[in-house]
Amino acid sequence: MPNLKPSIPYHSRRNNERRHDQANEQIEKFYEIFKEMSFEISFTDALMLMPKFASTLKALIGNKEKLSEMGRTPMDEHCSAVILNKFPKKLGDLGKFLIPCEFPRNG
């Protein structure tokens, strides 16, 4: 006797609804994470950095499956220096230098 298993009508609609619900949950998670973000930078620095971060924000919004991997990362002075391009000034060129090395002779 064949296995008569009832099929779910409109199963593709159910899958689409499930994907839609999952996408909505991820968007809500993104907005919760986004609301908790804070940076201590001057207003002029923020205005100058806006074009640089626009593509990053678009990528975050467009890449929904990785939103759950995002977490809260505390920023120290090294991270803020990288973001704001405020690195210490180079002290000077050291000039020429030699690296001693020896090659064995075949013989």
N, CA, C and O of each residue as an XYZ file, in Angstrom:
428
protein
N       0.846     -1.177      0.000
C       0.000      0.000      0.000
C       0.895      1.245      0.000
O       1.820      1.323      0.808
N       0.649      2.204     -0.870
C       1.484      3.409     -0.924
C       1.306      4.254      0.334
O       0.246      4.274      0.959
N       2.378      4.942      0.672
C       2.370      5.821      1.843
C       1.621      7.102      1.476
O       2.121      7.930      0.714
N       0.453      7.248      2.011
C      -0.359      8.427      1.721
C      -0.131      9.471      2.800
O      -0.699      9.406      3.890
N       0.701     10.418      2.472
C       1.009     11.488      3.418
C       0.339     12.754      2.903
O       0.591     13.173      1.773
N      -0.505     13.359      3.712
C      -1.192     14.555      3.218
C      -0.195     15.696      3.010
O       0.677     15.941      3.844
N      -0.340     16.368      1.911
C       0.551     17.498      1.651
C      -0.099     18.780      2.160
O      -1.321     18.902      2.239
N       0.752     19.710      2.494
C       0.272     20.997      2.990
C      -0.045     21.867      1.782
O       0.816     22.079      0.928
N      -1.263     22.367      1.702
C      -1.584     23.224      0.556
C      -0.813     24.538      0.639
O      -0.648     25.117      1.713
N      -0.358     24.981     -0.494
C       0.368     26.246     -0.596
C       1.606     26.267      0.296
O       1.837     27.235      1.021
N       2.397     25.206      0.243
C       3.585     25.152      1.095
C       4.590     26.248      0.738
O       5.341     26.690      1.608
N       4.622     26.690     -0.505
C       5.545     27.771     -0.865
C       5.141     29.070     -0.174
O       6.003     29.860      0.211
N       3.845     29.297     -0.015
C       3.378     30.488      0.689
C       3.807     30.430      2.154
O       4.216     31.436      2.734
N       3.707     29.227      2.746
C       4.121     29.063      4.141
C       5.616     29.338      4.290
O       6.039     29.985      5.248
N       6.421     28.842      3.336
C       7.862     29.087      3.380
C       8.172     30.568      3.198
O       9.051     31.107      3.871
N       7.456     31.225      2.294
C       7.667     32.657      2.091
C       7.305     33.444      3.346
O       8.006     34.389      3.709
N       6.226     33.066      4.003
C       5.832     33.741      5.241
C       6.888     33.531      6.316
O       7.211     34.448      7.071
N       7.421     32.317      6.379
C       8.457     32.021      7.372
C       9.713     32.862      7.107
O      10.308     33.412      8.034
N      10.107     32.954      5.831
C      11.274     33.774      5.483
C      11.013     35.245      5.780
O      11.891     35.954      6.269
N       9.805     35.694      5.482
C       9.446     37.089      5.741
C       9.493     37.380      7.244
O      10.011     38.416      7.661
N       8.953     36.466      8.055
C       8.990     36.644      9.509
C      10.429     36.654     10.020
O      10.785     37.455     10.884
N      11.253     35.756      9.475
C      12.649     35.686      9.899
C      13.388     36.976      9.514
O      14.185     37.488     10.300
N      13.130     37.494      8.329
C      13.760     38.743      7.896
C      13.321     39.898      8.789
O      14.137     40.747      9.148
N      12.044     39.936      9.150
C      11.565     40.992     10.046
C      12.229     40.915     11.408
O      12.569     41.943     11.992
N      12.417     39.700     11.924
C      13.096     39.535     13.214
C      14.530     40.036     13.133
O      15.009     40.698     14.054
N      15.219     39.725     12.035
C      16.601     40.166     11.889
C      16.687     41.681     11.743
O      17.615     42.301     12.263
N      15.741     42.274     11.051
C      15.731     43.734     10.927
C      15.510     44.375     12.291
O      16.148     45.375     12.618
N      14.611     43.806     13.088
C      14.381     44.328     14.435
C      15.642     44.211     15.281
O      15.970     45.131     16.030
N      16.359     43.083     15.171
C      17.621     42.917     15.905
C      18.628     43.971     15.475
O      19.327     44.545     16.310
N      18.705     44.226     14.162
C      19.630     45.230     13.652
C      19.321     46.598     14.246
O      20.224     47.301     14.699
N      18.051     46.974     14.245
C      17.686     48.283     14.777
C      17.952     48.378     16.275
O      18.325     49.443     16.766
N      17.768     47.286     17.006
C      18.078     47.295     18.440
C      19.578     47.499     18.650
O      19.988     48.289     19.501
N      20.390     46.787     17.875
C      21.845     46.950     17.970
C      22.229     48.363     17.558
O      23.059     49.000     18.207
N      21.628     48.851     16.487
C      21.937     50.177     15.968
C      21.577     51.264     16.975
O      22.299     52.253     17.101
N      20.466     51.092     17.696
C      20.054     52.087     18.695
C      21.037     52.161     19.852
O      21.215     53.222     20.451
N      21.687     51.024     20.173
C      22.603     50.989     21.305
C      24.000     51.493     20.961
O      24.816     51.687     21.862
N      24.293     51.706     19.686
C      25.622     52.172     19.285
C      25.813     53.620     19.684
O      24.906     54.445     19.570
N      27.008     53.906     20.152
C      27.338     55.295     20.441
C      28.827     55.503     20.201
O      29.643     54.630     20.495
N      29.167     56.660     19.667
C      30.549     57.013     19.394
C      30.809     58.385     19.987
O      29.962     59.276     19.921
N      31.962     58.540     20.552
C      32.324     59.837     21.107
C      33.280     60.531     20.142
O      34.499     60.450     20.291
N      32.705     61.218     19.147
C      33.501     61.980     18.193
C      32.845     63.339     18.019
O      31.671     63.529     18.338
N      33.620     64.271     17.511
C      33.071     65.612     17.322
C      32.092     65.616     16.149
O      32.113     64.727     15.298
N      31.255     66.613     16.128
C      30.245     66.723     15.078
C      30.894     66.886     13.703
O      30.424     66.311     12.721
N      31.970     67.666     13.633
C      32.643     67.859     12.339
C      33.257     66.557     11.844
O      33.193     66.260     10.651
N      33.856     65.771     12.749
C      34.391     64.462     12.351
C      33.268     63.552     11.862
O      33.438     62.822     10.886
N      32.126     63.594     12.539
C      30.991     62.761     12.126
C      30.521     63.143     10.726
O      30.217     62.271      9.913
N      30.460     64.440     10.443
C      30.043     64.885      9.111
C      31.042     64.458      8.038
O      30.654     64.089      6.930
N      32.330     64.510      8.376
C      33.347     64.115      7.401
C      33.335     62.608      7.166
O      33.647     62.159      6.063
N      32.981     61.816      8.179
C      33.011     60.360      8.054
C      31.735     59.772      7.467
O      31.724     58.596      7.104
N      30.664     60.547      7.363
C      29.391     60.006      6.870
C      29.503     59.325      5.510
O      28.975     58.224      5.355
N      30.166     59.923      4.514
C      30.263     59.222      3.220
C      31.017     57.898      3.322
O      30.708     56.959      2.588
N      31.995     57.807      4.215
C      32.766     56.572      4.361
C      31.922     55.452      4.943
O      32.097     54.292      4.570
N      31.013     55.776      5.848
C      30.213     54.750      6.512
C      28.921     54.425      5.771
O      28.245     53.457      6.121
N      28.565     55.201      4.767
C      27.314     54.948      4.044
C      27.317     53.564      3.404
O      26.327     52.838      3.497
N      28.418     53.193      2.757
C      28.470     51.873      2.113
C      28.455     50.759      3.152
O      27.891     49.693      2.907
N      29.072     50.995      4.313
C      29.069     49.986      5.374
C      27.661     49.761      5.897
O      27.247     48.620      6.100
N      26.926     50.835      6.115
C      25.555     50.697      6.598
C      24.675     50.006      5.566
O      23.833     49.183      5.926
N      24.857     50.330      4.285
C      24.087     49.657      3.241
C      24.402     48.168      3.220
O      23.506     47.342      3.045
N      25.678     47.824      3.398
C      26.071     46.410      3.403
C      25.467     45.688      4.601
O      25.032     44.543      4.479
N      25.437     46.346      5.755
C      24.847     45.726      6.945
C      23.358     45.478      6.750
O      22.842     44.422      7.117
N      22.679     46.450      6.176
C      21.241     46.294      5.974
C      20.965     45.238      4.907
O      20.030     44.450      5.046
N      21.761     45.215      3.853
C      21.547     44.263      2.772
C      21.952     42.846      3.112
O      21.443     41.903      2.506
N      22.846     42.668      4.057
C      23.363     41.348      4.396
C      22.690     40.864      5.667
O      23.338     40.763      6.709
N      21.407     40.564      5.598
C      20.596     40.279      6.778
C      21.007     39.012      7.506
O      20.868     38.939      8.727
N      21.515     38.001      6.786
C      21.813     36.746      7.453
C      22.970     36.864      8.443
O      23.095     36.026      9.336
N      23.807     37.875      8.308
C      24.935     38.020      9.219
C      24.631     38.945     10.391
O      25.491     39.152     11.248
N      23.436     39.499     10.445
C      23.106     40.405     11.542
C      23.134     39.696     12.879
O      23.503     40.292     13.892
N      22.747     38.425     12.895
C      22.734     37.708     14.168
C      24.142     37.479     14.692
O      24.325     37.265     15.891
N      25.147     37.519     13.810
C      26.528     37.322     14.241
C      27.111     38.585     14.865
O      28.140     38.537     15.539
N      26.447     39.708     14.635
C      26.975     40.956     15.179
C      26.812     40.983     16.685
O      25.831     40.466     17.221
N      27.738     41.564     17.343
C      27.646     41.702     18.778
C      28.122     43.076     19.184
O      28.498     43.897     18.348
N      28.099     43.303     20.437
C      28.543     44.585     20.946
C      30.054     44.532     21.147
O      30.555     43.647     21.841
N      30.771     45.454     20.554
C      32.221     45.492     20.651
C      32.630     46.805     21.295
O      32.379     47.876     20.742
N      33.261     46.728     22.466
C      33.715     47.973     23.087
C      34.877     48.566     22.292
O      35.726     47.836     21.780
N      34.905     49.872     22.196
C      35.965     50.533     21.439
C      36.961     51.148     22.395
O      36.586     51.856     23.330
N      38.234     50.876     22.157
C      39.281     51.500     22.946
C      39.923     52.611     22.114
O      39.470     52.908     21.009
N      40.976     53.219     22.651
C      41.577     54.335     21.924
C      42.227     53.898     20.616
O      42.337     54.701     19.690
N      42.667     52.621     20.520
C      43.258     52.142     19.266
C      42.195     52.093     18.169
O      42.438     52.537     17.047
N      41.015     51.552     18.493
C      39.936     51.469     17.497
C      39.493     52.853     17.056
O      39.301     53.094     15.864
N      39.332     53.753     17.993
C      38.881     55.088     17.612
C      39.952     55.802     16.793
O      39.624     56.606     15.921
N      41.240     55.518     17.063
C      42.306     56.115     16.257
C      42.245     55.601     14.831
O      42.483     56.358     13.890
N      41.932     54.334     14.659
C      41.823     53.762     13.315
C      40.643     54.381     12.576
O      40.766     54.740     11.406
N      39.510     54.507     13.244
C      38.319     55.064     12.599
C      38.521     56.533     12.238
O      38.145     56.962     11.148
N      39.099     57.286     13.127
C      39.248     58.722     12.906
C      40.542     59.090     12.185
O      40.785     60.267     11.920
N      41.378     58.094     11.863
C      42.679     58.325     11.218
C      43.548     59.277     12.030
O      44.233     60.129     11.465
N      43.522     59.137     13.335
C      44.344     59.974     14.204
C      45.499     59.129     14.737
O      45.509     58.722     15.899
N      46.462     58.877     13.866
C      47.619     58.094     14.252
C      48.723     59.025     14.731
O      48.762     60.191     14.337
N      49.620     58.526     15.574
C      50.741     59.371     15.986
C      51.621     59.713     14.783
O      51.714     58.933     13.834
N      52.260     60.870     14.826
C      53.107     61.300     13.719
C      54.367     60.440     13.664
O      54.889     60.002     14.690
N      54.837     60.214     12.447
C      56.057     59.450     12.247
C      57.230     60.291     12.729
O      57.327     61.473     12.396
N      58.121     59.688     13.511
C      59.229     60.433     14.093
C      60.300     60.775     13.067
O      60.941     61.821     13.169
N      60.494     59.935     12.112
C      61.505     60.215     11.098
C      61.945     58.937     10.426
O      61.640     57.837     10.885
N      62.674     59.097      9.320
C      63.144     57.948      8.572
C      64.428     57.437      9.206
O      65.322     58.223      9.521
N      64.525     56.142      9.393
C      65.715     55.554     10.003
C      66.865     55.421      9.015
O      67.983     55.104      9.423
N      66.632     55.646      7.772
C      67.688     55.545      6.772
C      67.899     54.111      6.333
O      66.998     53.277      6.425
N      69.121     53.830      5.847
C      69.434     52.488      5.372
C      69.710     51.570      6.547
O      70.168     52.002      7.605
N      69.424     50.309      6.341
C      69.778     49.311      7.342
C      70.111     48.015      6.628
O      69.652     47.780      5.510
N      70.909     47.175      7.272
C      71.339     45.909      6.693
C      70.773     44.753      7.493
O      70.671     44.814      8.719
N      70.412     43.712      6.787
C      69.972     42.485      7.445
C      71.037     41.435      7.164
O      71.174     40.988      6.025
N      71.792     41.034      8.179
C      72.850     40.047      7.936
C      72.261     38.666      7.662
O      71.342     38.223      8.350
N      72.803     37.995      6.649
C      72.392     36.624      6.359
C      73.552     35.892      5.691
O      74.366     36.504      5.000
N      73.618     34.606      5.897
C      74.673     33.786      5.310
C      74.040     32.686      4.484
O      73.001     32.136      4.848
N      74.686     32.369      3.352
C      74.220     31.294      2.488
C      75.237     30.159      2.542
O      76.434     30.406      2.392
N      74.798     28.943      2.749
C      75.757     27.827      2.793
C      76.345     27.575      1.404
O      75.664     27.701      0.386
N      77.627     27.214      1.397
C      78.307     26.933      0.128
C      78.093     25.486     -0.255
O      78.162     24.592      0.588
N      77.836     25.264     -1.515
C      77.724     23.896     -2.025
C      79.121     23.421     -2.383
O      79.776     23.996     -3.253
N      79.559     22.412     -1.736
C      80.903     22.038     -2.122
C      81.382     20.872     -1.488
O      82.513     20.455     -1.737
